[in-house]
């Protein structure tokens, strides 16, 4: 079915024609900050429990040396995309677009970097391509009508994230509107990933798969490999009809190029499930406001919204990955350590009897439908009979309480510790903050090799 005026065609035409001048300066600054955050997340992901497994697979099925893996050896463009896609999400510290619960940069940034490397791509053009890809993914999240999509069990990164990866890589491959439409169709042909994988590392593999699907889609389309002209709204197998209830195609493209939805992408300061950033924010607020310590607390009650409680309310913490998803463990370890980074999720810390017993015996988690999906209410009953409480409807890092540039830079430096030299860390920060001025993005990619 050909729909010259359908949502896929409209999206393809807009992304193919997009120029740097079409993207407002504030949006370009946001894209550069999201890139810096994605690279920081990938550096942190070198410590992921499963990163070595994914690296071994990437080296076996896609060996080569054309593209940089962030913080590690070179691989083929496909292998680097696979591994970078996993690293960005490996320790659950990457971005999230909350309306569709989609981690966006793991699927968009790696295929763009792989397509750019060794081809003399200017930083200005990389930013434009990333903007097109990021906007595609979040717009697709609007169009697919997330509530209906989620009711069917789908996980968005491997479905709509692949579309953004295809567009970002396709921009750098020079696709015209026709071939961009095919790239979207080819990405949609690979759409996959369900919440049956929740609590296992495969839930993070969806992001890596989305990145690879985007690279393959753009590369096939560059070679004029045809696909459906209307992957989004086709009545027989279009994503909106098959994965959801028909979606809202008009909402997806409304104000395209005037309103930039990518500005609503949130960034995470802490390696913790995106829906638990509100819990961590609230505990840090209690510490700051009341100098709260574990010995002061007789009981801590945490109230979560319905969806967040379903995912995290009863999650245990027998390993690092589950610890990153556990409400009770998160509250306990942050209160004990007054910190939240990878050290707080090491096996020895998880096994510490003081932290674990506090989480099991003194933290209670309750479903409260008045609490927003990303929010939390934390109430502490104190040993002296007093009470302290904080309500966080908006977590730190959310679009309405965004991270500053300095906070993202600090995150990058922390993530780079032990992975990059100090000189390379500082040079990479400067280059990524000024990525628009780079005559060739290889200059920053070369700074991202690991010290080992």
N, C-alpha and C positions, 0 to 999 in steps of 0.2 A: 504494500500500500504506500502510495506517495502522497504526502501532505505538505505541499510547498509552503503552507502557512501554519503548519503545526508547531508545537513547542520545540521539537528537536531542531527543525529548520531555523526557527527564530533564534534559538540559543547558538546554533552553529554559525549563523551569519554574524551575530554580535561578537562572538569570541574570535572568529577569524579576522574580523575587521578591526578589532580593538588595537589602539595605538597607545603609546606612553602618554601622549597629550590628552587622551580621553579619560585618564585616571587622575582624579584630584590629588594634589600633593599630600593632604592628610591621609588619604587612603594608601598612597604609595609608602608613606612612613609606617603605616600599620602593617603593610605586607612585609616590609623589611624587618620589622620587629617580630612578626610571626616566623620569618625565616630564621632569625637569630634564635628564637625559642625552640624551633624544630631541631636545629643543629645541636643546641644544648641538650635537648631531650635524647637525641641520638648518641651523644657522648655519654650521658648517664646510662643509656641502654647497653653500653659495652659491659656493664655489670649485671645485666639481666641473666637470670638463671638458665634460660634456654638459648641465649644468644650464641653460645658456642655450637649448639646443635644446628641452628639455622645457618651459621657460618659454614659448617661442614657440608651441609646440603648444598648451599649456594656454590661452594667451591667445586663440588662434584658434578652438579648438573649444569652449571654455567661458568666454567673456568675462563679466565682471560685476565687482561690487565688494562682495559680501556677506560675504566671508571673508578673513581675513588669511593671506598667505603669510609664513612666518617669514623676517624679514630682507629683505622685498621688498614689492612692490605688492600691492594687493588684487585678488582674482579672484572668480569665482563659487564657490559651495561645492564644486562638482565640480572646477573648475580649481585651487583651492587645495589640495584633497585630492590631486590628481595631482602637483602640484609639491612640496608638502610631503612626500609619500610618497617622492618621488625624492630630495629634498634630505637626508632623514634618513639615507639609505643611500649617497649619492653618492660620498663619499670613504672608504667602508668603515671608519667609526669608530662605528657604532651597536652596539646590544646583539646578543646571540646566545643562543638556547636550544640548548645543545649536543646534547641527546639526539635532536633532530630537525633539527639544523643549520638552525634557523629564526631569522631576524632578525624580532623580534616587533613592536617599537614602530613601525617604518615603516608597517605595515598597520593598527595599532590607534589610535595617537595622532592622525594627520591626519583621519580621518573623524570622530572624536570632537570634535576642535576645530572642524571645519567645522559639525557639527550644533549645537554649543554656542553659537557666536558670534552675538551679537545677540539672544539669546533669554533673557537673564537667568539663565543657569545658574550655580548656586553651585559654588564650588570643591569642596565636600564631595561634591556629586553627580557632578562630573567624575571625581574620584578613584574613586568607587564604580563608575562606568561603565567606566573604564579597567581597574580590577581585574577586572571581569567579562569584558572583552574579552581581556586578557592571559591570564587563567586558561583561557579557552576555547581559545585558540591552543595553549598548551603542553599542555593536556589532549588536544586533538585529535592532537598529535604523539605522545603516548603511545598513544592508541587506534589510530592508523593503522599502528603497528608499522613504525618507520622503516627498518629494514634491508631489509625487503621492498619498501617504497615506493621507497627509493633504488635498489635493484636494477633497478627499472623505469625509472630515469632521471628521476624527478620531482624538482623543486626546491620545497621546502616553503612559502616565503613566499606564493607566488601560489595555493597550494592551501588550506592550513590557516590561513594568515594572514588570508585574506578572511573566514573564519568569525569570528575575533576582532574584526575591524573592524566587521562587521555587528552583533555583540552590543554593542560599545561605543557605536556610533551609535544602535542600537536602544534601549538603556537611556535615552539622553538624549531620544529621540523618544517615550518613554513606552509602548513596546510591551508588551502583555500576553503571556502564555505562548504563546497560539496564534499571534500575529503574530511573536513571536520565533522560533518554529519555522519559520515561513515565511521569515523573514530568513535563517536558517541555510540553508534550502533554496535560496534565491536566491543566496546566496554560493557554495554548492557548485556551482550551475549555471554559475558563471563561473570555477571552479577551473582553473588552468593554470600552465604554466611547467616547462621541463625543462632538464637539464644540458647539452643540446646547445648552449646559449648560453654555456657557461663560457668565460671569457676575453674576453667582449665586454660592452659596457655593458647589453645586454639582460638579462643575469643580474640586474642591479640594477633594471631596469624591472619585473621580477616583483613587487617590493615595492610599487612605485607602483600597479601594476595591482591588487594585493590590496587596497590602501587604497580605491581607486575602487570596486572590486567590493563592498566592505563598505558604503560609503556608499549606493550604488545599492540594495543588498539591503535595508538598513534603511528607506530612503525608500519603496521599492515596498511593503514589508510594512506600513508605516504607512498606506498607501492601500488596504490589504487586498487586495493582489495575491497570489494564492495560489501556493504551490509544494508540492513533495513534503513529506509529513509526516515522512519518515524519509530524509534525505539521507545520513546516515552509514552505516547498516547495511542499506539496501535491497538485496535480492539481485540486482536488475537495475539496476545503475548507481549504487549507493551508493558513496560515496568509499572506504570501507574495502575493499569487494570489487573495485572497478574499479581503484583506484590502488595497492592492496596485496593482501595474501593473505587478506583478511577481517578483519584487525586484531584488536584486543582491546577490544571495547566496554565490558566490565565494568571493565577497568583504567582506562579513560578517566574513568569517573565514581566510582571507588572513593574514599571519603573526601572527596567534593566538599563544600567548605565547612568542612572540618575541617583537612585538609592543603592548604596553598597552594603549588602547584607553581611559581607565578610567582616565588617566592623563589629558584628555581634559575636564573633568567635572569641571564646574565653581562653585564657592561658592559666596553667596550673603552676603554683609556686612549690607545691609539695608532691612527692611521689605517693599518691593516694588516689583511690577511685575518684573520678570526677564528681560523682554525686556525694562524696564525703568531704569535699573541700569546705563545705559549710560547717561540718562538725569540727574540723581542725581549726578553722577560723574562729569558731565560738570558744573552743578550749583556750586558744591563745589569747582571746579577749578576756576570759576569766583570769588567766594568769596575769595579764597586764593590769586589770582593774582591781584585783583582790590579792595579788601575790600568792595565788593559790598553789598549794603543794599537796602531794598524795596524803600525807599524814593529817591534813586538815579535813579530808573528805570522808564522811561516813558512807555516803551513797551518791552516785551520779546517775541522773536520769536523762536520757537523750531521746528527744522526740523527732521522728522523721516522717516525711510525707509518705503516702501510700506506695508509690513506685520505688522510692529509695529504700523503704523498709523491706519491700519484697526482695530486693537484690542484696541488701547489706545488713538488714536487721539481725539476722541469725547466723551470719557467716562466721565460721571459726577462724583460727589463726595458726594452724599446725605447720604451715610453711610460709615462705616469704610472699608468694603471690596471693595467697588467701589473706595473709596479714595486711596486704595493701588494700584489701576489699572489706576488711572487718571493722565495723563501727566500734565495738568494745575495745579491740586491741588498739585502734588508732587513738581513742580518747585516753587510754591508760598510758601508752608510751609517750605521747606528747606531754601529758601532765607530769610524768616522771622525768623526762629528759629535757623538757622545755625546748625541744627541737623536733624537726620532722624532715629527715633526709634518709638516704639509703642506710646509714648506720643504724637507724631505728628499726630496720627490718632484716638485719642479719640474723642467722639462725641462733646465735648465742643470745641476742637480745630478746628474740621471740621466746626462747626457753627460760629466760630469767624468771624465777618463781615470784619475785615481787611484782613485776609487771603483769605476768600472766594471772596470778591470783587476784590482783586488783581488778583486771578486766573481767574475770569470771565471777567474782563475788560482790563487787561493789559498783559495777556498771550495769544499768538496766536500759534496754532499748524498747521504745514504745512507738507504735504507729499512731500518727496524729494527722488526719487529713487536712487540717488547717495550715500545716507547714508546707511551703512551696517545695517543689521537687528538688531544688538545689540547696534548700535551706536546712536549718536545724535549730532546735531549742535545747540548750544544755542547762540543767539545773543541778546544783550541788547542795546537798544537805551536809552541813559542817559538823564536825565533832564537838564544837562548842555550842551547838544548838542553833546557830545561824544558818542562813541560806544565801546562795548567790546564784544568779541565773543570767543567761544571755540568749537572745533570739537573733539569729542570723538568717534573714530571708535571702540575702545575696552574699555568696562567699567571696573571699578575697580572690582576685584574678578574673572575676566575672566581668562581662562587658560593662556593667554598671558600677563596678568597683575595680577598675583595671590595674594590672601591674604597670609600674613605671618602667621606663627604659633602664634605670639603675637597677631595679629589681630583676629584670631579665638578664642584664649583664652579670649581676652577682650569681644568678642561677647558672649561667654559662661557665663562669669561673669555677664554681663548685663542681659542676659536672665534668669539667676538663681536668680536674685534679688527678694526677696519676696516668692520664691518657695523653695529654699534650704537654709539651714543654711550656714553661712560663712565657717565653718569647713568642712561641706560636699561638698560645692562648690570647695574648694581648694583640698580636697582629691580626688574628682572626676576628676578634671583637671589633677592632677598628674597621676592618674591611667589610664586615657584615653590616655594621651600622651605616657605612657609606657605600653600600653595595651598588647604588645607582651610578657612582662615579667610576666603577671598575671598567676598564676597556676590555677585559677578558676575565670571566669568572674563574678561570683556572687559577688565578692568583690567590684566591681565597681557598679553593679546594686543596691546593698544595699545602696549605697551612694546617689542614685537618688530618694529616697522617699521624698515627699513633707513635709514641716514642719507642715502643718495643720493636 
